[in-house]
Amino acid sequence: MTALLGLPVGSEWLILLVVALLVFGGSRVAGMGQGAGRAIREFKEEIKAPTGIEAAKPAEAEDLSQPVDAEIVAESRKDI
């Protein structure tokens, strides 16, 4: 078999599993597998579940037909 994009194939997975068992121990490797499975399951549930969040409505535009008070504009520029 040829390795596609450098990914392990065939017996290379077995070697990686043995090295992981030697480094981390059996219970730790099993715990990592459980954690990965739980994360994948939760991810799939979140994708399928409706969020219940409605799309935000665009804010109404300001009424630009009314004249602007020059004093209010001057006061707001002082804060800057």
A tleap script that builds the chain and sets N, CA, C and O, in Angstrom:
source leaprc.protein.ff14SB
mol = sequence {
  NMET THR ALA LEU LEU GLY LEU PRO VAL GLY
  SER GLU TRP LEU ILE LEU LEU VAL VAL ALA
  LEU LEU VAL PHE GLY GLY SER ARG VAL ALA
  GLY MET GLY GLN GLY ALA GLY ARG ALA ILE
  ARG GLU PHE LYS GLU GLU ILE LYS ALA PRO
  THR GLY ILE GLU ALA ALA LYS PRO ALA GLU
  ALA GLU ASP LEU SER GLN PRO VAL ASP ALA
  GLU ILE VAL ALA GLU SER ARG LYS ASP CILE
}
set mol.1.N position { 0.828 -1.187 0.000 }
set mol.1.CA position { 0.000 0.000 0.000 }
set mol.1.C position { 0.869 1.246 0.000 }
set mol.1.O position { 1.970 1.263 0.550 }
set mol.2.N position { 0.363 2.253 -0.611 }
set mol.2.CA position { 1.096 3.516 -0.613 }
set mol.2.C position { 0.459 4.463 0.392 }
set mol.2.O position { -0.753 4.453 0.607 }
set mol.3.N position { 1.292 5.263 0.986 }
set mol.3.CA position { 0.791 6.236 1.962 }
set mol.3.C position { 0.312 7.471 1.212 }
set mol.3.O position { 1.068 8.099 0.471 }
set mol.4.N position { -0.946 7.804 1.415 }
set mol.4.CA position { -1.529 8.974 0.785 }
set mol.4.C position { -1.296 10.184 1.681 }
set mol.4.O position { -1.781 10.224 2.811 }
set mol.5.N position { -0.568 11.151 1.191 }
set mol.5.CA position { -0.272 12.375 1.933 }
set mol.5.C position { 0.464 12.115 3.246 }
set mol.5.O position { 0.323 12.888 4.193 }
set mol.6.N position { 1.233 11.056 3.313 }
set mol.6.CA position { 2.029 10.781 4.491 }
set mol.6.C position { 1.267 10.213 5.670 }
set mol.6.O position { 1.811 10.151 6.773 }
set mol.7.N position { 0.011 9.793 5.474 }
set mol.7.CA position { -0.774 9.216 6.558 }
set mol.7.C position { -0.346 7.766 6.801 }
set mol.7.O position { 0.005 7.060 5.856 }
set mol.8.N position { -0.373 7.320 8.052 }
set mol.8.CA position { -0.007 5.931 8.340 }
set mol.8.C position { -1.010 4.950 7.728 }
set mol.8.O position { -2.216 5.195 7.721 }
set mol.9.N position { -0.487 3.841 7.219 }
set mol.9.CA position { -1.335 2.801 6.639 }
set mol.9.C position { -0.907 1.449 7.187 }
set mol.9.O position { 0.243 1.258 7.582 }
set mol.10.N position { -1.855 0.511 7.204 }
set mol.10.CA position { -1.562 -0.870 7.568 }
set mol.10.C position { -0.919 -1.042 8.927 }
set mol.10.O position { -1.469 -0.635 9.951 }
set mol.11.N position { 0.269 -1.660 8.921 }
set mol.11.CA position { 0.937 -2.013 10.177 }
set mol.11.C position { 1.469 -0.781 10.912 }
set mol.11.O position { 1.798 -0.873 12.094 }
set mol.12.N position { 1.559 0.354 10.246 }
set mol.12.CA position { 2.023 1.563 10.923 }
set mol.12.C position { 1.075 1.961 12.049 }
set mol.12.O position { 1.523 2.465 13.079 }
set mol.13.N position { -0.237 1.743 11.869 }
set mol.13.CA position { -1.212 2.035 12.928 }
set mol.13.C position { -0.963 1.148 14.138 }
set mol.13.O position { -1.071 1.599 15.278 }
set mol.14.N position { -0.629 -0.116 13.889 }
set mol.14.CA position { -0.350 -1.041 14.992 }
set mol.14.C position { 0.870 -0.577 15.774 }
set mol.14.O position { 0.872 -0.615 17.004 }
set mol.15.N position { 1.909 -0.140 15.067 }
set mol.15.CA position { 3.117 0.350 15.734 }
set mol.15.C position { 2.798 1.594 16.565 }
set mol.15.O position { 3.266 1.725 17.696 }
set mol.16.N position { 1.998 2.509 16.002 }
set mol.16.CA position { 1.617 3.709 16.746 }
set mol.16.C position { 0.811 3.365 17.994 }
set mol.16.O position { 0.993 3.992 19.038 }
set mol.17.N position { -0.072 2.382 17.900 }
set mol.17.CA position { -0.876 1.967 19.056 }
set mol.17.C position { 0.009 1.376 20.150 }
set mol.17.O position { -0.186 1.668 21.330 }
set mol.18.N position { 0.966 0.560 19.772 }
set mol.18.CA position { 1.874 -0.037 20.760 }
set mol.18.C position { 2.699 1.047 21.444 }
set mol.18.O position { 2.877 1.008 22.661 }
set mol.19.N position { 3.198 2.003 20.690 }
set mol.19.CA position { 3.988 3.095 21.279 }
set mol.19.C position { 3.116 3.919 22.232 }
set mol.19.O position { 3.571 4.302 23.310 }
set mol.20.N position { 1.868 4.193 21.842 }
set mol.20.CA position { 0.965 4.953 22.707 }
set mol.20.C position { 0.694 4.184 23.996 }
set mol.20.O position { 0.657 4.781 25.072 }
set mol.21.N position { 0.504 2.875 23.904 }
set mol.21.CA position { 0.280 2.059 25.107 }
set mol.21.C position { 1.495 2.091 26.027 }
set mol.21.O position { 1.348 2.159 27.248 }
set mol.22.N position { 2.694 2.043 25.450 }
set mol.22.CA position { 3.900 2.065 26.269 }
set mol.22.C position { 4.104 3.433 26.932 }
set mol.22.O position { 4.544 3.505 28.079 }
set mol.23.N position { 3.790 4.499 26.224 }
set mol.23.CA position { 4.031 5.837 26.744 }
set mol.23.C position { 2.973 6.232 27.773 }
set mol.23.O position { 3.310 6.706 28.858 }
set mol.24.N position { 1.683 6.038 27.434 }
set mol.24.CA position { 0.606 6.529 28.286 }
set mol.24.C position { -0.006 5.471 29.196 }
set mol.24.O position { -0.553 5.824 30.241 }
set mol.25.N position { 0.061 4.229 28.854 }
set mol.25.CA position { -0.592 3.181 29.628 }
set mol.25.C position { -1.985 2.907 29.081 }
set mol.25.O position { -2.591 3.766 28.440 }
set mol.26.N position { -2.486 1.710 29.338 }
set mol.26.CA position { -3.757 1.272 28.771 }
set mol.26.C position { -4.954 2.093 29.191 }
set mol.26.O position { -5.786 2.444 28.354 }
set mol.27.N position { -5.060 2.410 30.484 }
set mol.27.CA position { -6.243 3.134 30.952 }
set mol.27.C position { -6.276 4.564 30.404 }
set mol.27.O position { -7.346 5.104 30.124 }
set mol.28.N position { -5.119 5.157 30.258 }
set mol.28.CA position { -5.069 6.529 29.739 }
set mol.28.C position { -5.439 6.567 28.267 }
set mol.28.O position { -6.148 7.476 27.833 }
set mol.29.N position { -4.969 5.589 27.486 }
set mol.29.CA position { -5.308 5.526 26.062 }
set mol.29.C position { -6.807 5.280 25.914 }
set mol.29.O position { -7.445 5.872 25.043 }
set mol.30.N position { -7.377 4.412 26.755 }
set mol.30.CA position { -8.818 4.158 26.708 }
set mol.30.C position { -9.593 5.424 27.055 }
set mol.30.O position { -10.617 5.710 26.435 }
set mol.31.N position { -9.120 6.179 28.030 }
set mol.31.CA position { -9.771 7.432 28.408 }
set mol.31.C position { -9.731 8.455 27.279 }
set mol.31.O position { -10.697 9.185 27.061 }
set mol.32.N position { -8.605 8.505 26.562 }
set mol.32.CA position { -8.508 9.420 25.426 }
set mol.32.C position { -9.476 9.009 24.324 }
set mol.32.O position { -10.073 9.862 23.668 }
set mol.33.N position { -9.631 7.705 24.120 }
set mol.33.CA position { -10.583 7.212 23.122 }
set mol.33.C position { -12.016 7.556 23.506 }
set mol.33.O position { -12.813 7.958 22.659 }
set mol.34.N position { -12.340 7.398 24.786 }
set mol.34.CA position { -13.673 7.763 25.260 }
set mol.34.C position { -13.932 9.246 25.083 }
set mol.34.O position { -15.007 9.644 24.633 }
set mol.35.N position { -12.961 10.058 25.430 }
set mol.35.CA position { -13.094 11.506 25.295 }
set mol.35.C position { -13.287 11.919 23.841 }
set mol.35.O position { -14.095 12.797 23.538 }
set mol.36.N position { -12.536 11.278 22.944 }
set mol.36.CA position { -12.670 11.599 21.521 }
set mol.36.C position { -14.048 11.185 21.017 }
set mol.36.O position { -14.677 11.922 20.258 }
set mol.37.N position { -14.520 10.014 21.434 }
set mol.37.CA position { -15.845 9.560 21.022 }
set mol.37.C position { -16.946 10.461 21.541 }
set mol.37.O position { -17.895 10.760 20.816 }
set mol.38.N position { -16.834 10.899 22.785 }
set mol.38.CA position { -17.828 11.794 23.376 }
set mol.38.C position { -17.836 13.139 22.647 }
set mol.38.O position { -18.899 13.705 22.392 }
set mol.39.N position { -16.649 13.647 22.313 }
set mol.39.CA position { -16.556 14.930 21.611 }
set mol.39.C position { -17.187 14.843 20.227 }
set mol.39.O position { -17.882 15.768 19.804 }
set mol.40.N position { -16.954 13.750 19.523 }
set mol.40.CA position { -17.545 13.573 18.196 }
set mol.40.C position { -19.059 13.472 18.303 }
set mol.40.O position { -19.778 14.075 17.507 }
set mol.41.N position { -19.549 12.713 19.283 }
set mol.41.CA position { -20.996 12.549 19.473 }
set mol.41.C position { -21.657 13.898 19.788 }
set mol.41.O position { -22.692 14.226 19.208 }
set mol.42.N position { -21.073 14.675 20.694 }
set mol.42.CA position { -21.628 15.988 21.045 }
set mol.42.C position { -21.602 16.932 19.849 }
set mol.42.O position { -22.532 17.714 19.650 }
set mol.43.N position { -20.534 16.859 19.051 }
set mol.43.CA position { -20.432 17.702 17.862 }
set mol.43.C position { -21.554 17.373 16.883 }
set mol.43.O position { -22.178 18.280 16.332 }
set mol.44.N position { -21.817 16.092 16.662 }
set mol.44.CA position { -22.888 15.693 15.747 }
set mol.44.C position { -24.248 16.127 16.272 }
set mol.44.O position { -25.097 16.561 15.493 }
set mol.45.N position { -24.472 16.017 17.587 }
set mol.45.CA position { -25.743 16.443 18.173 }
set mol.45.C position { -25.942 17.942 18.018 }
set mol.45.O position { -27.053 18.395 17.740 }
set mol.46.N position { -24.886 18.710 18.195 }
set mol.46.CA position { -24.995 20.163 18.075 }
set mol.46.C position { -25.282 20.580 16.640 }
set mol.46.O position { -25.980 21.567 16.405 }
set mol.47.N position { -24.752 19.843 15.692 }
set mol.47.CA position { -24.997 20.170 14.291 }
set mol.47.C position { -26.453 19.896 13.933 }
set mol.47.O position { -27.067 20.678 13.207 }
set mol.48.N position { -27.009 18.798 14.431 }
set mol.48.CA position { -28.376 18.414 14.098 }
set mol.48.C position { -29.422 19.208 14.869 }
set mol.48.O position { -30.514 19.437 14.350 }
set mol.49.N position { -29.122 19.630 16.077 }
set mol.49.CA position { -30.097 20.301 16.934 }
set mol.49.C position { -30.344 21.726 16.458 }
set mol.49.O position { -29.406 22.433 16.090 }
set mol.50.N position { -31.614 22.152 16.466 }
set mol.50.CA position { -31.878 23.561 16.126 }
set mol.50.C position { -31.358 24.460 17.239 }
set mol.50.O position { -31.427 24.108 18.416 }
set mol.51.N position { -30.852 25.589 16.869 }
set mol.51.CA position { -30.237 26.466 17.863 }
set mol.51.C position { -31.257 27.284 18.631 }
set mol.51.O position { -30.998 27.670 19.771 }
set mol.52.N position { -32.418 27.561 18.035 }
set mol.52.CA position { -33.429 28.353 18.708 }
set mol.52.C position { -33.132 29.841 18.669 }
set mol.52.O position { -33.879 30.641 19.232 }
set mol.53.N position { -32.064 30.206 18.020 }
set mol.53.CA position { -31.703 31.610 17.910 }
set mol.53.C position { -32.220 32.114 16.569 }
set mol.53.O position { -31.878 31.580 15.514 }
set mol.54.N position { -33.039 33.137 16.629 }
set mol.54.CA position { -33.572 33.698 15.399 }
set mol.54.C position { -32.554 34.653 14.801 }
set mol.54.O position { -31.723 35.225 15.507 }
set mol.55.N position { -32.633 34.813 13.509 }
set mol.55.CA position { -31.725 35.736 12.838 }
set mol.55.C position { -31.999 37.154 13.328 }
set mol.55.O position { -33.151 37.557 13.489 }
set mol.56.N position { -30.949 37.886 13.557 }
set mol.56.CA position { -31.088 39.252 14.049 }
set mol.56.C position { -31.722 40.119 12.968 }
set mol.56.O position { -31.336 40.075 11.800 }
set mol.57.N position { -32.696 40.900 13.386 }
set mol.57.CA position { -33.337 41.803 12.446 }
set mol.57.C position { -32.447 43.023 12.271 }
set mol.57.O position { -31.841 43.499 13.231 }
set mol.58.N position { -32.370 43.528 11.048 }
set mol.58.CA position { -31.522 44.707 10.849 }
set mol.58.C position { -32.071 45.898 11.623 }
set mol.58.O position { -33.284 46.093 11.712 }
set mol.59.N position { -31.172 46.680 12.174 }
set mol.59.CA position { -31.573 47.850 12.952 }
set mol.59.C position { -32.238 48.862 12.035 }
set mol.59.O position { -31.861 49.031 10.876 }
set mol.60.N position { -33.226 49.521 12.588 }
set mol.60.CA position { -33.909 50.530 11.792 }
set mol.60.C position { -32.993 51.722 11.584 }
set mol.60.O position { -32.269 52.137 12.489 }
set mol.61.N position { -33.038 52.256 10.391 }
set mol.61.CA position { -32.197 53.404 10.063 }
set mol.61.C position { -32.723 54.642 10.776 }
set mol.61.O position { -33.923 54.777 11.015 }
set mol.62.N position { -31.813 55.535 11.107 }
set mol.62.CA position { -32.216 56.780 11.751 }
set mol.62.C position { -33.008 57.624 10.771 }
set mol.62.O position { -32.807 57.553 9.558 }
set mol.63.N position { -33.897 58.410 11.309 }
set mol.63.CA position { -34.700 59.304 10.480 }
set mol.63.C position { -33.839 60.517 10.140 }
set mol.63.O position { -33.630 61.390 10.984 }
set mol.64.N position { -33.344 60.573 8.915 }
set mol.64.CA position { -32.461 61.653 8.492 }
set mol.64.C position { -33.225 62.840 7.925 }
set mol.64.O position { -32.623 63.817 7.481 }
set mol.65.N position { -34.549 62.755 7.939 }
set mol.65.CA position { -35.332 63.865 7.399 }
set mol.65.C position { -35.438 65.021 8.393 }
set mol.65.O position { -35.765 66.140 7.996 }
set mol.66.N position { -35.169 64.774 9.672 }
set mol.66.CA position { -35.262 65.820 10.695 }
set mol.66.C position { -33.935 66.564 10.794 }
set mol.66.O position { -32.881 65.946 10.646 }
set mol.67.N position { -33.954 67.863 11.038 }
set mol.67.CA position { -32.705 68.628 11.186 }
set mol.67.C position { -31.981 68.221 12.483 }
set mol.67.O position { -32.611 67.859 13.476 }
set mol.68.N position { -30.683 68.290 12.445 }
set mol.68.CA position { -29.854 67.925 13.588 }
set mol.68.C position { -29.499 69.187 14.363 }
set mol.68.O position { -29.138 70.203 13.768 }
set mol.69.N position { -29.601 69.126 15.691 }
set mol.69.CA position { -29.281 70.262 16.540 }
set mol.69.C position { -27.756 70.399 16.607 }
set mol.69.O position { -27.072 69.446 16.980 }
set mol.70.N position { -27.228 71.542 16.260 }
set mol.70.CA position { -25.787 71.779 16.209 }
set mol.70.C position { -25.150 71.661 17.591 }
set mol.70.O position { -24.003 71.226 17.692 }
set mol.71.N position { -25.857 72.035 18.658 }
set mol.71.CA position { -25.302 71.954 20.013 }
set mol.71.C position { -25.076 70.496 20.421 }
set mol.71.O position { -24.070 70.177 21.055 }
set mol.72.N position { -26.005 69.618 20.061 }
set mol.72.CA position { -25.868 68.203 20.404 }
set mol.72.C position { -24.659 67.623 19.690 }
set mol.72.O position { -23.907 66.846 20.278 }
set mol.73.N position { -24.465 67.990 18.435 }
set mol.73.CA position { -23.313 67.487 17.682 }
set mol.73.C position { -22.028 68.000 18.304 }
set mol.73.O position { -21.060 67.247 18.415 }
set mol.74.N position { -21.990 69.263 18.713 }
set mol.74.CA position { -20.787 69.843 19.306 }
set mol.74.C position { -20.450 69.154 20.629 }
set mol.74.O position { -19.282 68.887 20.909 }
set mol.75.N position { -21.473 68.866 21.446 }
set mol.75.CA position { -21.240 68.191 22.721 }
set mol.75.C position { -20.723 66.767 22.519 }
set mol.75.O position { -19.859 66.298 23.260 }
set mol.76.N position { -21.254 66.100 21.524 }
set mol.76.CA position { -20.814 64.724 21.286 }
set mol.76.C position { -19.377 64.688 20.777 }
set mol.76.O position { -18.666 63.713 21.020 }
set mol.77.N position { -18.942 65.716 20.088 }
set mol.77.CA position { -17.572 65.756 19.584 }
set mol.77.C position { -16.566 66.097 20.695 }
set mol.77.O position { -15.380 65.793 20.567 }
set mol.78.N position { -17.024 66.714 21.761 }
set mol.78.CA position { -16.128 67.027 22.880 }
set mol.78.C position { -15.683 65.764 23.581 }
set mol.78.O position { -14.576 65.707 24.115 }
set mol.79.N position { -16.538 64.743 23.588 }
set mol.79.CA position { -16.208 63.481 24.257 }
set mol.79.C position { -15.112 62.709 23.522 }
set mol.79.O position { -14.433 61.866 24.109 }
set mol.80.N position { -14.955 62.996 22.275 }
set mol.80.CA position { -13.979 62.245 21.473 }
set mol.80.C position { -12.628 62.721 21.715 }
set mol.80.O position { -11.677 62.205 21.126 }
savepdb mol mol.pdb
quit
